[in-house]
Amino acid sequence: MRHYLQLIKYQFNNINMRRYILMALLTLSCAIGAYAQTGTASTPLVIESQAMLPKRGMEDKFEAAVLAHNKKFHQDGPYVAGLRKIDYGPQAGWYVWVMGPVAYTSLDTRPSKESGHDADWSATIDPLVQEYGGTGLWNYNSELSYGWDIFKKSKHYEIWSVELKPKQYYRFKALCEKLKKGYESLGTTSFIVLENNLHSRDGADVGLIWSFNSFDEWQKDPGLKGNYEKIYGAGSWQAAMDEWMDMIKSYDSEIRSIIQ
């Protein structure tokens, strides 16, 4: 889907409809790949994210400090966390620290001052940070997503922060259900759907993620269109793209590397 929708992205540029949703992209975590949990409608999982810009020239020390902190307090279990680097997009150079996906109860019992967590962060990470960005909470929609295991083994991912037109989520959900079947039939690329828990004016409502391991792989057509039309019939792909254009208000994209 990503390759075919690039044409739509350029159409947004040409008609001045595309708006940057910078902080939403920063806080959209997409931490999913490193973790073993899976959510259901009855047991939803949440992802918390914190955007950070390290001081210039301190990127390596920053990465090492975050990884050491995660090893102490967020290595696995209900507080597992990871680190992502934004390589391309409006906020290239920023990082996103992510905890999750975890149960919502983990937000209530997370490591804090009593465990030494806060002091460790203040002593080892905070001195290396030039600026903190937004903090986000996102639902991981397991029913619309495919390829958790593929994502866990990936090196990079592309992430779209999407603002829907009012009252259009039901159409978005229906399209994602069809797209999931298309990606399942391919079996090579993860397709992850996230939902924003925190509303903001002109902000993202949902997030979409596609994983990849090399930029050569990223630029190639994965073959989704052909598989989609095998499932839903000739002309179904164009109908899906028309549906997408009609329900979307704007979106932006980034490419990130999985540091941990």
JOGIVEN-V652446 format. One record per run of one state. SS is the DSSP state (2 for helix, 1 for strand, 0 for the rest). FROM is the first residue (numbers start at 1). TO is the last residue. If there is no record, write none. Layout:
BEGIN
SS FROM TO
SS FROM TO
END
This chain:
BEGIN
0 1 1
2 2 14
0 15 21
2 22 27
0 28 31
2 32 34
0 35 44
1 45 54
0 55 58
2 59 73
0 74 76
2 77 79
0 80 80
1 81 88
0 89 94
1 95 103
0 104 104
2 105 109
0 110 112
2 113 115
0 116 116
2 117 124
0 125 125
2 126 128
1 129 140
0 141 145
1 146 146
0 147 147
2 148 152
0 153 155
1 156 164
0 165 168
2 169 186
0 187 190
1 191 196
0 197 205
1 206 212
0 213 214
2 215 219
0 220 223
2 224 232
0 233 235
2 236 247
1 248 258
0 259 260
END
